[in-house]
Amino acid sequence: MRYPWAAAFLIDALLVIVFSWIGLVQHHGGATLPALAETAWPFLVAMAIGWVVSLAWRAPAKPLRVGLPVWAITVAVGMVLRALAGGGTAAPFVIVAAVTLLLFLVGWRTVAALIRLRARRSSRRP
């Protein structure tokens, strides 16, 4: 099974938004659309940069070739943009963001790869 690049990009964007929403709910008891946009934009911009740098559209569902660089750039550049915009970048937040985004951005690709592998193996059986 192949994932079109647009679907993979939207999955990544949705997961970044979910990450931002979870943070708002946990720390502010809820999330308004303006607060969600303010929280998510640095990471969404960074994610898009990660896509460009890693040429993600060539193999959007590859966990190591695409998932890891998109994740690393999303966290690193996202934190820089967040700091430049006046947002907090305390060490615990950076750690939680890095782990959560790793699970999200590399995790879905790993699950997809395992499903593809299992499907290939089962199709080879007589």
C-alpha positions in Angstrom: 0.0 0.0 0.0 1.4 3.4 -0.9 0.4 6.7 0.6 0.0 9.7 -1.6 2.2 12.5 -0.5 -0.8 14.8 0.1 -2.4 12.3 2.5 0.8 11.8 4.4 1.3 15.6 4.6 -2.2 16.0 6.0 -1.7 13.2 8.5 1.5 14.9 9.8 -0.3 18.3 10.0 -3.2 16.8 11.8 -0.9 15.1 14.3 0.9 18.4 14.9 -2.4 20.0 15.5 -3.5 17.2 17.9 -0.2 17.6 19.8 -0.9 21.3 20.2 -4.5 20.7 21.2 -3.5 18.2 23.8 -1.0 20.7 25.3 -3.7 23.4 25.5 -6.2 21.1 27.1 -3.7 19.8 29.6 -2.3 23.2 30.6 -5.2 25.6 30.0 -8.3 23.4 30.4 -9.4 23.8 26.8 -8.5 25.1 23.4 -10.0 27.9 21.4 -9.3 28.1 17.7 -7.1 31.2 18.1 -5.1 29.6 20.9 -4.7 26.4 18.8 -3.5 28.4 15.8 -1.1 30.4 18.0 0.3 27.2 19.5 0.4 25.0 16.4 1.8 27.4 13.7 5.5 27.2 14.7 5.4 23.4 14.5 3.3 23.4 11.3 5.8 25.7 9.6 8.7 23.6 10.9 7.0 20.4 9.7 6.6 21.9 6.2 10.3 22.8 6.2 11.1 19.2 7.3 9.1 18.0 4.3 11.0 20.2 1.9 14.4 19.4 3.4 13.8 15.6 3.4 12.1 15.5 0.0 9.3 13.7 1.8 7.0 13.6 -1.2 9.3 11.0 -2.8 8.6 8.4 -0.1 6.2 10.0 2.4 5.5 6.9 4.5 9.1 5.8 5.1 9.7 6.0 8.9 13.5 6.4 8.8 14.1 8.2 5.5 11.3 10.7 6.0 9.8 10.3 9.5 13.0 11.0 11.5 14.1 14.1 9.6 10.6 15.5 9.5 10.4 14.9 13.3 13.8 16.4 14.1 13.2 19.5 12.0 9.7 19.9 13.4 10.9 19.9 16.9 14.1 22.0 16.4 12.8 24.6 14.1 9.4 24.6 15.8 11.1 25.5 19.1 13.1 28.2 17.6 10.0 29.8 15.9 8.1 29.4 19.2 10.9 31.2 21.1 11.1 34.0 18.5 7.3 34.4 18.8 7.6 34.7 22.6 6.4 31.2 23.5 8.0 29.1 26.2 10.7 26.5 25.5 11.4 25.2 29.0 13.3 21.9 29.0 10.4 19.8 30.2 8.3 21.1 27.3 11.0 20.4 24.8 11.3 16.9 26.1 7.6 16.2 26.0 7.2 17.8 22.6 10.1 15.8 21.2 8.8 12.5 22.5 5.2 13.1 21.6 6.1 14.3 18.1 8.4 11.3 17.6 5.6 8.9 18.5 3.2 10.8 16.2 5.4 11.6 13.1 7.5 8.4 13.1 4.9 6.2 14.8 2.3 6.3 12.1 4.9 5.6 9.4 6.2 2.7 11.4 2.7 1.2 11.8 2.1 1.7 8.1 5.4 0.0 7.2 4.6 -3.0 9.5 1.2 -3.3 7.8 2.8 -3.2 4.4 5.3 -5.8 5.4 2.7 -8.1 6.8 0.6 -7.7 3.7 3.5 -8.6 1.5 4.4 -11.6 3.6 0.8 -12.9 3.6 0.5 -12.4 -0.2 3.5 -14.6 -0.7 2.0 -17.5 1.2 0.4 -20.2 -1.0 
